[in-house]
Amino acid sequence: MLDRFEVNPSPLEGLFGLTRKPLGDSRGYLERVFCDEDLADLLENRSIVQVNRTFTARAGTVRGLHFQNVPSAEAKIVSCFQGAVFDVAVDLRADSPTFLHWYGEELNSENRRMLFIPEGFAHGFQTLTKDVEMFYMHTAAYDALSEGGLNALDPRLGIDWPDEITERSHRDQAHSNIEDDFEGLKL
């Protein structure tokens, strides 16, 4: 069987970059977006149970940082199918050596990059172009009672957003900065 994904570790344990490998000819290409068998080592007996798509019209928009608490903690695979984003994951795992560290990389419609974000991470992105479409695959269904969020502009995180921020939702702006006594997520 052909390996349809290149898997690259990030500096944060459990967080991986994935690159889709298309098969093509003069007509165009086919690329696998997900395969349970090919991604079994990353999924570790998890199943994709929910798939979501977002559209963001304006460049410079920041969405996030969002996460799900136990019992609805989720891993997810995120892709950008139209436009470009600076995608960010923040390690919130209580016992992690990279607790409160972040990792970001550009996902766009041409580089075929995806991020596999494990449980215990917050996720967000900044649109680098207008008319961005993101695609998310989740290992847990959304649960409003388990939802959490971080302020994407929290100086304690120090995320280096690449462009001027043009827009954030009222909900995302309402997320407070991390308190000094925040011990992280216990999974």
Order of alpha helices (4+ residues) and beta strands (2+ residues): beta-beta-beta-beta-alpha-beta-beta-beta-beta-beta-beta-beta-beta-beta-alpha
